[in-house]
């Protein structure tokens, strides 16, 4: 009857929310892994090399990742990657 339809709808909604949450967590994990890979590359070589490589891409590929939209990407923004790589440079 109506109750079983209601329960099946609720179960479907909870399942859809769970899948969405898993997707957002997966995207967050990918962003973290990319930042760790950048850190490792900056550790192996001068970090300015990778930052210089990202600069033309930052100018060429504009992402609209302000606000909540930044959670829809699986890579961090070039701006964030460059900022972190420049922070790795040893102080003079």
C-alpha positions in Angstrom: 0.0 0.0 0.0 0.9 3.6 0.6 3.3 2.8 3.5 5.4 0.4 1.5 5.6 3.0 -1.3 6.7 5.6 1.2 9.4 3.3 2.7 10.7 2.3 -0.7 11.0 6.0 -1.6 12.8 6.8 1.7 15.2 3.9 1.1 15.9 5.1 -2.5 16.5 8.7 -1.3 18.9 7.5 1.5 20.8 5.3 -1.0 21.1 8.2 -3.5 22.4 10.5 -0.7 24.9 7.8 0.4 26.2 7.5 -3.2 26.5 11.2 -3.5 28.4 11.4 -0.2 30.8 8.6 -1.4 31.4 10.5 -4.7 32.3 13.8 -2.8 34.6 11.9 -0.5 36.3 10.2 -3.5 36.8 13.6 -5.2 38.3 15.0 -2.0 40.7 12.0 -1.8 41.8 12.6 -5.4 42.5 16.3 -4.6 44.6 15.3 -1.6 46.5 12.7 -3.6 47.3 15.3 -6.3 48.6 17.7 -3.7 50.8 14.9 -2.2 52.1 14.1 -5.7 53.0 17.7 -6.3 54.8 17.8 -2.9 56.8 14.7 -3.8 57.7 16.2 -7.2 58.7 19.4 -5.5 60.8 17.4 -3.1 62.6 15.5 -6.0 63.3 18.6 -8.1 63.3 22.3 -7.4 59.6 23.0 -6.7 59.8 26.2 -8.8 60.1 23.9 -11.9 56.6 22.4 -11.4 55.2 25.8 -10.4 56.6 27.3 -13.6 55.0 24.4 -15.6 51.6 25.1 -14.0 51.6 28.8 -14.7 50.8 28.7 -18.4 48.1 26.1 -17.7 46.5 28.3 -15.1 46.3 31.2 -17.6 44.9 28.9 -20.3 42.4 26.8 -18.4 40.0 28.9 -16.4 38.1 26.9 -13.8 35.0 28.2 -12.1 35.7 26.6 -8.7 34.6 29.3 -6.4 32.3 28.4 -3.5 30.7 25.0 -3.5 31.7 24.2 -7.1 35.3 23.5 -6.0 34.1 20.2 -4.5 33.1 19.0 -8.0 36.7 18.7 -9.3 39.1 15.8 -8.7 42.2 18.0 -9.1 43.0 21.1 -7.0 43.1 24.4 -8.8 46.3 25.5 -10.4 46.4 28.5 -8.2 46.4 26.3 -5.1 49.0 24.0 -6.5 51.3 26.9 -7.5 50.8 28.5 -4.0 51.8 25.3 -2.3 54.8 24.6 -4.5 56.1 28.2 -4.0 55.8 27.7 -0.2 58.2 24.8 -0.5 61.0 27.0 -1.7 63.7 27.3 0.9 63.9 30.8 2.4 66.9 32.9 1.4 
